[in-house]
Amino acid sequence: MADANSRSITTNQNGLHEKLDDIVLKHLNAEFKKPIAEHTLRAFNEVNEKVQAFSGPIVLDSCCGVGESTANLAQRHPDALVIGIDKSSHRLDKHDVEYKQDEHGQYILVQADLNDFWRLAYQANWQPSHHYLLYPNPWPKAKHIQRRWHGAAVFPFIVKLGGVLEVRSNWSTYVEEFSRALQLAGVKADCEAYDSEQAITPFERKYWASGQSSTRLVVTLPRV
């Protein structure tokens, strides 16, 4: 079956990246000055109108891919407005064709650059009840550490947004590094192996069908 063909992570890195602490601390103590892209600003403003008009909880599904996870999270949080964000229109365009679930709850999908979207959400005083990072985003080569979310300049805004943060991946080192980055930001987060009767994302389904394990962290972040 196709779902059983997911390749395991291969990396030239042993354990946590040797420069992880230096990189994270640099970003925590510096101002992120990258200009906001116009296309993301337009997309954010459209979504923000719906958020401001909504009286219930807000849930973020960042790097939502085809949006299957967003639909599943809307079922998990039926009183919330779930917002799935991904930079790829190609992935998002697959949603209605292949992945749309029976609608229980409310969700919307938006194409945007998260490096900008998270900053705009913080500036607009969004206070998500939950924030999910379920797409693996491992970038397993050591030289790509700053392409991982916890090694990126935008990482402090993940922390500032607050809410219950859940990070999942099939690469335990990625989640362990994320946990360490949160610790450097003053938040303790434990990692754990997990499995479930139902996959939330297509990635999980492929990992499990291929016999791979999954690791996650779940932590409540204070709103900064």
N, C-alpha and C positions, 0 to 999 in steps of 0.2 A: 504494500500500500504506500501511496505517496507520502503520507504523514510520517512514515517510519524512516524517512531519508534525511532527517535533520542531522547535520554534522556536529560533532562535539567541538568545543572550543580548543584551539591550539594557540599557544602563546610562548614567547621567549622570556616571559617574566616569571620569576619565582617569588611567590608571596606578594605582599603589598608593594606597590611601586616605591623605590628608594627615595624618590623626590616628592612623594605624595604630600607629606606634611608641609614642606616648603611652598609647594604650589597652592595648596588650599589656604594656608595662612596669608600668602600674598594676595589672593583674591578676597579674603575676608577683610583685609585691611586696606583695600584699594577701592577707588570709585570706578565703576564700569561706565565708560564714556562713549561706547560705541553708539553712533546715531541710530535711531529707530527707522527701520525700513518703511517706506510709504505704504507698501502693500499690506504689511502686517498692521500698521496703524489703522488703515481702512477696515480691515477684517475685525480688528479688536473693537473699533467703535460700533460696528454693527452688532457684535455680540454683547457689548457692554449695555446697549439699549435694552436688550432682553434681560440681562442680569439685573439692571436697576429697576425694571418693572416686575421682577419676580420676588415674591415674599418668602420663599422657602430656602433651604440650604443649597449651596453651590458645590458641585463636585467636579474636579478636574481630572481628565484622563489624558495625560500628556504623552505624546508619541503614540497616538491611538492607532496608527496604521490604517487598516481597512475599516475600523470602527466597530468591529465585532465586540471588542471589550467595552466600548462605550454603551452599546445596547444592553450588554449583560449587566453593566454597572447601574444602568437606569432601572433594571429590574431589582437589583439589590438595594437601591436607594429610591424607592418610588415617590417619595415626597420632595426629592431634590431635582434641580436642573443640572444635568450632567453635560459637561462640555468636553468633547473630544477634539484634540488639537494635533495636527500633523503637518509637516512641511510639504508632503508629497500629494499633489492633486491626483496623480496616477493611482496611489493607494486609496485615497478617499473616494475616487470615482467608482471603485469596485463595491462600495458598501451596499447600495440599493440593489445591485445585481445579484450579489452572492451572500452577503452577510447580514442583511437586515433581519432583526428578530421581531417576534410579535411584540408590539409596543406596550409595555407596562412601565409607566414613568415617562419622563420627558428628557430628551437629549437632543443636542445639536452638534454638528461637526463643522470645524473651521480649518481652513488652510492658513498656516501662519508659521513664522520662525519663532520658536520658543525662547530664543535668546532675547527677543524683543517682547513677546507676548507676556512672559512672566513679569517683566519690569513694568509693563503697562498695567497689568492686573494689580500689582502692588501699589502703583501710583494712584489707581482708581479706588483703592481701599477695599478690594475684594477680600473676603475672608472665607475661603473654602472650608467646608467641614471635613472634606477628604481630598487627598491629592494622590493619584496613582501614577506610577512610572513602571508600566508593565512591559514595555518594549525593552529588549535586553540592552541595546546600545553598549556593548562591551568594549569595542575597539581594543582587541587583546594584545596588539603589539605594544611593547613598552614605550616606544617613541610617540604613541598616540594618546598618552595619558590625558592630555588636555582636551581631547575630544570626548572623553567620558564626562558625564554631567557633573560629577563631584570634582573633576579637575578643570572645569570650565570657569570662565570669569563670571558667568551668570549664576553659579552655585549659591552665593549668598541670598539670592532672591527666592530660591526654592525654600530656604530656611525661613526667610522673612514672611512668606505667604502664609505659613502656619497650617493648621489642620492636622488630620491624621494622615501621615505620609506612609505609603506602602510602595516598596521597591522590590521587584522580582527579576530574576535572571537565571539562566542555566549555567552561569559562570560564577561560582561562589566568591571568587576573588573580587569581582566587581561589586558585589553587595557588601563584602567585608571592607573594601576601600570606602564605599559610601558611608558605612557605619563609622569608620575612622574620621572621615571628613566631618560628619555630624558631631562627633566627639570634640573635634577641634573648634566647632562652632558652639560648643557648650551644651550639646544634647546627647544623651546616652541612648544608643539604639543597638539592640542585640539582633544577631542574625540567626536564622534557623532554616533547616531543611524542611520542606513541606510537600504534601501532595493533596489532591482533592479529587472528589468524584467527577467534577465537571471543570474543564479548562475554561478560563475566562478569555484567553487569547488564542489565536491560531498557533502562535509560537509554543505555548504550553502543550497544546495537543501534539505538535510535532516532536517536542522534547520527550514527552512521556512515551509516545509510540516508538521512539528510537531508544528507549531505555535510559534516558538521561535524567538526572536529578535536578531539582530546582531549589533555589535559595531565596529567601525574602527577609526583609526587615519591615516592621510596622512600629511607628513611633508617633506620639502626639507632639507636634511642634507648637511652641507658644507663638502667638502673633507678635511680631516685633514692630 
